[in-house]
Amino acid sequence: MHTRKLHSGTTELEVSELCLGVMLLGVREDEATSFAILDRFFEAGGRFFDTSNNYGSWGDDPATAGLSERTLGAWIARRGVADQVVVATKCGAGKVRPDQPLSTTAPTNYEGLAPEVVRRELTGSLERLGLDRVGVYYGHVDDRTRDVTEIADTFSALVEEGLVTVPGLSNTTTWRLAVARRHSADHGRPAFGVWQQQHSAYWPAPGVDTSTVVDQDGIDYAAEHPGLTIVSYSPQQAGQLVRPWMDFRDPYDHPGSHDRLRLVHRIAHDLGATANQVVLAWHLAGPRRRLALAAGSSSTPEDQLPVLRAAMLPVIGASSVEQLEEALGAVEVHLDEEQLAALDAA
């Protein structure tokens, strides 16, 4: 498995080109299954793991929050690989009231990204993981009650103190991310270098809220800023790509998604691969920036304009070693220019 480098403007971090999401390990999957999946990923060269402080907090028992982090931490300790792996974790989407559900509309019950919350939750995550620092620390869900420059300063400070290597944001709009990164750069501080959003084969329907998903504007921004990496979550759409009886998730349930799913399966058939592997290979290649120049606005011929692709690194999920094997096979899938162009088309 190849590696990639993540950047904050002042720090750099080398990670495997696939990231293993461990949201359900130790939560839905038992320890034996969880450890088998973690072992196989590590054996294949995987060194990048994604978790969160709130994974496991689906029910009313507050003790279940952090189960994913504890499981990953136990595996790291038993295998003695703390100095060989990179862990990404998150804060901001934990429950303020454990007995109440989370909501995307006010009152959300999210803990938010106040400086004191971010620091408190990082301390808890480090204890559960058994680490003294994390590679990537995300604001899990944007806190729109706070100025994004304050959020940027909070995470920059954690890097400067040696607790985090590269700061990240998740589930936020392109403009908020851009403002935060510009603020950090202007002040010579570590900037958000990782942006975790949902992305798969599909583009969101026109007019819907895209604060949690990758849209074409996000691709354009990331392609123009090579120091930023999009970490895509749910690229396999919980199996929907290969299960035609499953409904399309919001905000992807529109006719264009059906066309793109057929395209993915056609490419998979031509390559002797699976639909999941094709989507992961496209993410690894990086979706292309669209031509954003109006007719007559540039004297440069279109065929001479540089091809810019957004740096993208997918988070893969698996509930068995067999499922993991399929995802790992994506690194051997190579898309030609015609196939990439078809997938890039919005």
C-alpha positions in Angstrom: 0.0 0.0 0.0 1.4 3.4 -0.9 1.5 6.4 1.4 0.3 10.0 1.3 1.4 13.1 3.1 -1.0 15.3 5.0 -0.1 18.9 5.7 -1.0 21.7 8.0 1.2 24.4 6.6 3.7 23.9 9.5 3.6 20.2 10.1 3.5 17.1 7.8 2.3 13.6 8.4 2.8 10.4 6.4 -0.2 8.0 6.3 -1.3 5.0 4.3 -3.4 5.8 1.2 -6.4 4.0 2.7 -7.8 4.8 6.1 -9.6 2.2 8.2 -12.8 3.5 9.8 -13.3 1.7 13.1 -16.6 3.2 14.1 -18.3 -0.2 14.7 -15.3 -2.1 16.0 -15.9 -2.8 19.7 -19.4 -1.4 19.3 -21.2 -3.7 16.9 -18.4 -6.1 16.2 -16.9 -8.2 19.1 -13.2 -7.9 20.1 -12.1 -11.0 18.2 -13.6 -9.8 14.9 -12.4 -6.3 15.5 -8.8 -7.4 16.2 -8.8 -9.6 13.1 -9.9 -6.7 10.9 -7.3 -4.4 12.5 -4.6 -7.1 12.1 -5.3 -7.7 8.5 -5.3 -4.0 7.6 -2.0 -3.5 9.4 -0.6 -6.6 7.6 -1.6 -5.0 4.3 0.3 -1.9 5.0 -2.5 0.1 6.5 -1.3 2.6 9.1 -4.1 5.2 9.2 -7.1 4.6 11.5 -10.2 6.8 12.0 -12.4 6.9 15.1 -14.3 9.5 17.3 -15.0 10.3 20.9 -18.8 9.6 20.3 -18.7 6.3 18.4 -20.8 3.9 20.4 -23.1 6.5 21.9 -26.1 5.5 19.9 -28.1 4.4 22.9 -29.0 6.0 26.2 -26.0 4.5 28.2 -23.3 7.2 28.4 -20.7 4.4 29.2 -20.9 3.2 25.6 -19.5 6.5 24.2 -15.9 6.0 23.3 -16.0 2.2 22.8 -14.5 2.5 19.4 -11.5 4.5 20.8 -11.1 2.0 23.6 -11.0 -1.0 21.2 -8.5 0.7 18.9 -6.4 1.7 21.9 -6.5 -1.9 23.3 -5.3 -3.3 19.9 -2.5 -0.7 19.7 -1.3 -1.6 23.2 -1.4 -5.4 22.7 0.3 -5.2 19.4 2.8 -2.6 20.5 2.4 -0.5 17.4 1.8 3.0 18.9 4.9 4.3 17.1 3.9 2.8 13.7 0.3 3.9 13.3 -1.5 7.2 12.8 -4.8 7.7 14.6 -7.4 10.3 13.7 -10.2 11.0 16.1 -12.8 13.7 16.5 -14.8 15.9 19.0 -17.8 18.1 18.8 -20.6 15.6 18.0 -20.7 14.1 21.5 -24.0 14.4 23.4 -24.5 17.2 25.9 -27.4 15.2 27.3 -26.6 11.5 27.1 -30.3 10.6 27.4 -31.4 12.7 24.5 -30.8 12.0 20.7 -28.7 14.1 18.4 -30.4 16.3 15.8 -29.3 18.3 12.8 -31.6 21.1 13.7 -31.6 23.1 16.9 -31.4 22.0 19.7 -28.8 19.7 18.2 -27.6 18.3 21.5 -24.0 18.4 20.1 -21.3 19.3 22.5 -19.9 21.8 20.1 -16.4 23.2 19.5 -15.8 25.7 22.3 -12.1 25.8 23.2 -12.7 24.2 26.6 -14.8 21.4 25.1 -12.2 20.6 22.4 -9.4 20.3 25.0 -11.5 18.3 27.4 -12.5 15.8 24.8 -9.0 15.5 23.4 -7.8 14.6 26.9 -10.5 11.9 27.1 -9.7 10.5 23.7 -6.0 10.3 24.4 -6.7 8.3 27.6 -9.0 5.9 25.8 -6.5 5.4 23.0 -3.5 5.1 25.3 -1.6 7.7 23.3 0.1 11.0 24.2 -0.8 12.6 20.8 -3.0 11.9 17.8 -2.1 12.3 14.1 -5.3 14.1 13.1 -7.8 15.7 15.3 -11.1 16.8 13.7 -13.9 19.1 14.6 -16.5 16.5 13.9 -19.5 18.7 13.1 -19.1 22.5 12.4 -20.3 24.6 15.3 -22.1 27.5 13.6 -22.6 29.3 17.0 -18.9 30.1 16.9 -16.7 32.2 14.6 -14.8 29.7 12.5 -11.5 31.7 13.1 -11.9 30.9 16.8 -12.3 27.2 16.0 -9.2 27.4 13.8 -7.2 29.0 16.6 -8.3 26.3 19.0 -7.0 23.5 16.8 -3.8 25.4 15.8 -2.9 25.7 19.5 -3.2 21.9 19.9 -0.6 21.4 17.1 1.7 24.0 18.6 1.5 22.2 21.9 2.5 18.9 20.4 -0.9 17.1 21.1 -2.0 16.9 17.4 0.1 16.7 14.2 -2.5 17.9 11.6 -5.8 19.5 12.5 -9.0 18.8 10.5 -12.6 19.7 10.1 -15.5 17.5 9.2 -19.1 18.2 8.0 -18.6 21.8 7.2 -19.2 24.1 4.2 -16.4 25.0 1.8 -16.6 28.7 2.6 -16.2 28.1 6.4 -13.2 25.8 5.8 -11.7 28.4 3.4 -12.1 31.2 5.9 -10.5 29.2 8.7 -7.5 28.1 6.5 -6.9 31.6 5.3 -7.0 32.9 8.9 -4.4 30.4 10.0 -2.1 31.0 7.1 -2.3 34.8 7.6 -1.2 34.3 11.2 1.5 31.7 10.5 -0.2 29.0 12.4 -1.1 25.4 11.6 -4.1 25.3 9.3 -6.7 22.7 8.8 -5.1 20.3 6.4 -7.7 17.5 6.3 -11.4 17.9 5.5 -13.6 14.9 6.1 -16.8 14.8 4.1 -19.2 12.1 2.8 -18.5 11.2 -0.8 -19.0 8.2 -3.0 -19.8 7.8 -6.7 -22.6 10.4 -6.6 -23.0 14.1 -6.5 -25.7 15.7 -4.3 -29.0 16.8 -5.8 -29.2 20.4 -6.9 -30.4 22.8 -4.1 -29.8 20.5 -1.1 -27.7 21.2 1.9 -24.1 20.1 1.1 -22.5 21.0 4.4 -21.7 17.3 5.1 -20.9 16.1 1.6 -18.4 16.7 -1.1 -19.8 18.9 -3.9 -18.2 20.2 -7.0 -17.3 23.5 -5.3 -15.4 21.5 -2.7 -13.5 19.6 -5.3 -12.6 22.9 -7.0 -11.3 24.4 -3.8 -9.3 21.4 -2.8 -7.8 21.0 -6.3 -6.7 24.7 -6.1 -5.1 24.1 -2.7 -2.8 21.1 -2.9 -2.0 21.3 0.8 -5.5 20.2 1.6 -6.6 16.5 1.6 -10.3 15.5 1.4 -10.8 12.4 3.5 -14.0 10.8 2.2 -16.3 8.8 4.5 -18.9 6.4 3.4 -17.4 5.8 0.0 -19.1 2.4 -0.2 -22.4 3.9 1.0 -22.8 1.1 3.6 -23.0 -1.5 0.8 -25.5 0.3 -1.4 -23.2 0.4 -4.4 -23.4 -3.4 -4.7 -26.9 -4.0 -3.3 -29.5 -2.8 -5.9 -32.4 -3.3 -3.5 -31.0 -0.6 -1.1 -32.3 2.9 -1.4 -30.1 5.8 -2.3 -29.1 7.9 0.7 -30.0 11.6 1.0 -28.9 13.8 -0.7 -28.1 11.4 -3.5 -31.6 10.1 -4.4 -32.1 11.7 -7.8 -31.9 10.4 -11.4 -28.3 11.4 -11.9 -27.2 9.0 -9.2 -28.9 6.0 -10.9 -26.9 6.9 -14.1 -23.7 7.1 -12.2 -24.3 3.8 -10.5 -24.7 2.1 -13.9 -21.5 3.8 -15.0 -19.6 2.5 -12.0 -20.8 -1.0 -12.6 -19.9 -0.8 -16.3 -16.4 0.2 -15.5 -16.2 -2.5 -12.9 -17.3 -5.1 -15.4 -14.6 -3.9 -17.9 -11.9 -4.0 -15.3 -12.9 -7.3 -13.6 -13.3 -5.3 -10.4 -16.2 -4.5 -8.0 -18.2 -1.3 -7.9 -16.7 -0.6 -4.5 -13.2 -0.9 -5.8 -13.9 1.4 -8.7 -15.2 4.1 -6.5 -12.3 3.8 -4.1 -9.8 3.9 -7.0 -11.5 7.1 -8.3 -11.1 8.7 -4.9 -7.4 7.7 -4.8 -6.9 9.2 -8.2 -8.7 12.4 -7.0 -11.7 13.9 -8.7 -10.9 16.6 -11.3 -11.5 20.3 -10.9 -14.1 21.5 -13.4 -13.2 24.2 -15.9 -14.3 27.3 -14.0 -13.5 29.8 -16.7 -16.3 31.6 -18.6 -16.1 31.7 -22.3 -13.8 34.5 -23.4 -12.4 35.1 -19.9 -9.0 33.5 -20.7 -6.7 33.5 -23.7 -5.3 30.0 -22.8 -6.7 27.2 -24.9 -8.8 24.8 -22.9 -6.6 21.8 -23.9 -3.6 23.7 -22.4 -5.1 24.4 -19.0 -3.5 22.2 -16.3 -5.4 19.2 -15.0 -6.0 19.7 -11.3 -7.3 17.0 -9.1 -8.3 17.2 -5.5 -6.2 15.1 -3.1 -8.6 12.5 -1.7 -8.1 9.6 0.7 -11.0 7.3 1.4 -12.1 5.9 4.8 -13.0 2.2 4.3 -15.3 0.3 6.6 -15.6 -3.4 7.1 -17.4 -5.7 9.5 -15.4 -8.8 8.4 -12.0 -9.6 7.1 -13.7 -10.7 3.8 -15.2 -7.2 3.4 -11.9 -5.6 4.2 -10.1 -7.8 1.5 -12.4 -6.4 -1.2 -11.6 -2.8 -0.2 -7.9 -3.5 0.0 -8.1 -4.7 -3.6 -8.9 -1.1 -4.7 -5.2 -0.1 -4.6 -4.6 -2.5 -7.5 -7.4 -1.0 -9.7 -6.1 1.5 -12.3 -8.5 3.7 -14.1 -7.6 5.0 -17.6 -8.2 8.6 -18.7 -11.5 7.8 -20.4 -12.8 6.1 -17.3 -11.6 8.9 -15.0 -13.2 11.5 -17.3 -16.5 9.7 -17.1 -16.4 9.5 -13.3 -15.3 13.1 -13.0 -18.3 14.4 -15.0 -21.0 15.9 -12.8 
